[in-house]
Amino acid sequence: MSVYITKQGDMWDTIAYNLLGSTSRVGDLLSINADLAGTYVFPAGVELEVPEGPAYSTPNSLPPWKQVAG
């Protein structure tokens, strides 16, 4: 397990995407950091545990608001 220190404005989905390669990994982060599950937008300096495992990314792993329309 590794640790991530949040930056002001971090949110679960962006943390999951940036560190684990997909927003679908939010559940993994939440299960490990259950005490912070009620936090939606993080202040700076919060320590989160990050699960080990392969980061992955597919063309459709971006949330719809971040996908570029063709």
N, CA, C and O of each residue as an XYZ file, in Angstrom:
280
protein
N       0.835     -1.163      0.000
C       0.000      0.000      0.000
C       0.891      1.241      0.000
O       1.923      1.289      0.669
N       0.471      2.222     -0.753
C       1.214      3.479     -0.747
C       0.308      4.577     -0.202
O      -0.881      4.357      0.031
N       0.876      5.749     -0.003
C       0.140      6.876      0.566
C       0.160      8.021     -0.435
O       1.180      8.291     -1.070
N      -0.977      8.688     -0.568
C      -1.100      9.884     -1.396
C      -1.521     11.025     -0.494
O      -2.433     10.873      0.319
N      -0.864     12.164     -0.630
C      -1.213     13.373      0.126
C      -2.020     14.269     -0.810
O      -1.542     14.666     -1.873
N      -3.245     14.580     -0.402
C      -4.125     15.347     -1.277
C      -3.657     16.781     -1.471
O      -2.954     17.369     -0.649
N      -4.096     17.307     -2.613
C      -3.941     18.728     -2.916
C      -5.323     19.364     -2.806
O      -6.334     18.691     -3.004
N      -5.371     20.633     -2.497
C      -6.647     21.346     -2.396
C      -7.476     21.103     -3.653
O      -6.998     21.307     -4.769
N      -8.721     20.667     -3.466
C      -9.634     20.466     -4.581
C      -9.650     19.065     -5.158
O     -10.468     18.779     -6.032
N      -8.767     18.175     -4.694
C      -8.796     16.791     -5.168
C     -10.159     16.169     -4.871
O     -10.786     16.475     -3.857
N     -10.607     15.291     -5.772
C     -11.839     14.535     -5.574
C     -11.545     13.065     -5.844
O     -10.561     12.734     -6.505
N     -12.399     12.187     -5.334
C     -12.168     10.750     -5.436
C     -11.935     10.303     -6.869
O     -11.009      9.536     -7.135
N     -12.764     10.774     -7.798
C     -12.642     10.292     -9.175
C     -11.342     10.730     -9.836
O     -10.737      9.963    -10.585
N     -10.914     11.946     -9.569
C      -9.660     12.395    -10.183
C      -8.461     11.701     -9.547
O      -7.485     11.405    -10.237
N      -8.519     11.440     -8.260
C      -7.436     10.701     -7.596
C      -7.350      9.293     -8.176
O      -6.263      8.822     -8.511
N      -8.494      8.622     -8.293
C      -8.515      7.261     -8.851
C      -7.979      7.253    -10.275
O      -7.186      6.383    -10.635
N      -8.396      8.200    -11.074
C      -7.939      8.249    -12.463
C      -6.432      8.519    -12.538
O      -5.714      7.844    -13.276
N      -5.964      9.491    -11.786
C      -4.544      9.872    -11.858
C      -3.611      8.813    -11.278
O      -2.520      8.599    -11.807
N      -4.021      8.155    -10.212
C      -3.131      7.203     -9.548
C      -3.338      5.761     -9.986
O      -2.395      4.970    -10.003
N      -4.577      5.418    -10.340
C      -4.897      4.023    -10.623
C      -5.326      3.793    -12.069
O      -5.544      2.652    -12.478
N      -5.446      4.863    -12.838
C      -5.705      4.734    -14.257
C      -7.149      4.701    -14.680
O      -7.427      4.656    -15.879
N      -8.090      4.722    -13.742
C      -9.498      4.664    -14.116
C     -10.376      5.186    -12.982
O     -10.104      4.951    -11.805
N     -11.430      5.894    -13.363
C     -12.386      6.344    -12.352
C     -13.161      5.172    -11.757
O     -13.759      5.301    -10.689
N     -13.153      4.034    -12.441
C     -13.854      2.862    -11.905
C     -13.164      2.289    -10.671
O     -13.707      1.392    -10.026
N     -11.987      2.786    -10.335
C     -11.266      2.312     -9.149
C     -11.591      3.118     -7.892
O     -10.973      2.911     -6.848
N     -12.556      4.035     -7.984
C     -12.947      4.828     -6.814
C     -13.351      3.923     -5.659
O     -13.000      4.193     -4.511
N     -14.079      2.860     -5.946
C     -14.505      1.929     -4.896
C     -13.338      1.338     -4.136
O     -13.422      1.129     -2.926
N     -12.241      1.064     -4.844
C     -11.040      0.545     -4.179
C     -10.499      1.558     -3.173
O     -10.126      1.206     -2.054
N     -10.463      2.829     -3.595
C      -9.978      3.877     -2.689
C     -10.906      4.049     -1.491
O     -10.451      4.173     -0.354
N     -12.208      4.056     -1.758
C     -13.177      4.246     -0.682
C     -13.151      3.108      0.331
O     -13.299      3.346      1.529
N     -12.969      1.891     -0.129
C     -12.970      0.771      0.817
C     -11.773      0.826      1.760
O     -11.871      0.407      2.913
N     -10.667      1.330      1.285
C      -9.469      1.432      2.121
C      -9.516      2.658      3.028
O      -8.954      2.647      4.123
N     -10.185      3.711      2.573
C     -10.247      4.970      3.310
C     -11.683      5.267      3.732
O     -12.160      6.390      3.570
N     -12.365      4.269      4.269
C     -13.788      4.373      4.594
C     -14.107      5.527      5.538
O     -15.198      6.095      5.471
N     -13.181      5.876      6.406
C     -13.424      6.963      7.352
C     -13.542      8.313      6.654
O     -14.026      9.272      7.254
N     -13.111      8.406      5.400
C     -13.175      9.660      4.649
C     -14.223      9.624      3.542
O     -14.269     10.522      2.702
N     -15.063      8.592      3.536
C     -16.031      8.410      2.456
C     -17.006      9.580      2.315
O     -17.538      9.799      1.227
N     -17.247     10.321      3.368
C     -18.152     11.472      3.313
C     -17.515     12.727      2.752
O     -18.194     13.740      2.587
N     -16.248     12.681      2.460
C     -15.546     13.833      1.903
C     -15.648     13.794      0.388
O     -15.341     12.777     -0.233
N     -16.080     14.904     -0.210
C     -16.235     14.946     -1.661
C     -15.119     15.739     -2.317
O     -14.589     15.347     -3.357
N     -14.765     16.864     -1.696
C     -13.662     17.686     -2.190
C     -12.671     17.811     -1.034
O     -13.013     18.269      0.057
N     -11.447     17.395     -1.302
C     -10.444     17.346     -0.240
C      -9.704     18.665     -0.068
O      -9.450     19.382     -1.036
N      -9.359     18.974      1.188
C      -8.401     20.048      1.425
C      -7.002     19.497      1.192
O      -6.834     18.292      1.002
N      -6.029     20.339      1.205
C      -4.641     19.897      1.061
C      -4.187     19.172      2.324
O      -4.586     19.524      3.434
N      -3.344     18.150      2.136
C      -2.675     17.515      3.249
C      -3.332     16.300      3.859
O      -2.863     15.810      4.886
N      -4.399     15.793      3.267
C      -5.050     14.589      3.798
C      -4.309     13.366      3.259
O      -4.058     13.262      2.058
N      -3.963     12.443      4.156
C      -3.261     11.228      3.739
C      -4.269     10.148      3.383
O      -5.113      9.772      4.197
N      -4.168      9.655      2.153
C      -5.018      8.560      1.696
C      -4.158      7.340      1.423
O      -3.062      7.454      0.875
N      -4.654      6.180      1.802
C      -3.981      4.943      1.424
C      -4.432      4.592      0.017
O      -5.609      4.708     -0.325
N      -3.471      4.159     -0.794
C      -3.746      3.807     -2.184
C      -3.422      2.336     -2.374
O      -2.336      1.885     -2.011
N      -4.371      1.575     -2.950
C      -4.117      0.150     -3.135
C      -3.023     -0.103     -4.157
O      -2.826      0.671     -5.093
N      -2.326     -1.198     -3.954
C      -1.344     -1.640     -4.943
C      -2.106     -2.290     -6.078
O      -3.276     -2.646     -5.938
N      -1.458     -2.434     -7.152
C      -2.087     -3.097     -8.281
C      -1.810     -2.316     -9.541
O      -1.414     -1.151     -9.498
N      -2.022     -2.964    -10.646
C      -1.707     -2.310    -11.906
C      -2.655     -1.152    -12.203
O      -3.872     -1.248    -12.044
N      -2.061     -0.085    -12.630
C      -2.862      1.019    -13.142
C      -3.207      0.667    -14.575
O      -2.391      0.094    -15.297
N      -4.382      1.003    -14.970
C      -4.749      0.707    -16.342
C      -5.558      1.859    -16.900
O      -6.151      2.638    -16.153
N      -5.576      1.959    -18.194
C      -6.325      3.008    -18.845
C      -6.792      2.511    -20.203
O      -6.023      1.931    -20.970
N      -8.031      2.742    -20.474
C      -8.563      2.422    -21.785
C      -9.121      3.703    -22.370
O      -9.381      4.650    -21.628
N      -9.311      3.761    -23.675
C      -9.829      4.996    -24.278
C     -11.143      5.459    -23.683
O     -11.421      6.659    -23.679
N     -11.960      4.546    -23.178
C     -13.253      4.918    -22.613
C     -13.233      5.064    -21.102
O     -14.294      5.148    -20.483
N     -12.049      5.098    -20.488
C     -12.001      5.174    -19.036
C     -12.179      6.588    -18.508
O     -12.359      6.777    -17.305
N     -12.130      7.585    -19.385
C     -12.361      8.950    -18.948
C     -13.849      9.154    -18.678
O     -14.686      8.605    -19.395
N     -14.187      9.934    -17.658
C     -15.591     10.232    -17.447
C     -16.106     11.051    -18.633
O     -15.317     11.718    -19.303
N     -17.405     11.013    -18.902
C     -17.950     11.678    -20.091
C     -17.577     13.150    -20.222
O     -17.371     13.636    -21.334
N     -17.488     13.864    -19.107
C     -17.179     15.277    -19.190
C     -15.738     15.569    -19.557
O     -15.392     16.716    -19.842
N     -14.882     14.538    -19.553
C     -13.481     14.729    -19.926
C     -13.164     14.138    -21.305
O     -12.046     14.291    -21.796
N     -14.127     13.470    -21.931
C     -13.901     12.893    -23.237
C     -14.026     13.974    -24.307
O     -14.862     14.871    -24.204
N     -13.200     13.879    -25.314
C     -13.223     14.823    -26.413
C     -14.172     14.292    -27.476
O     -14.020     13.172    -27.963
N     -15.138     15.101    -27.822
C     -16.092     14.688    -28.861
C     -15.392     14.710    -30.214
O     -14.657     15.648    -30.521
N     -15.619     13.680    -31.020
C     -14.965     13.544    -32.316
C     -15.643     14.336    -33.333
O     -15.225     14.340    -34.491
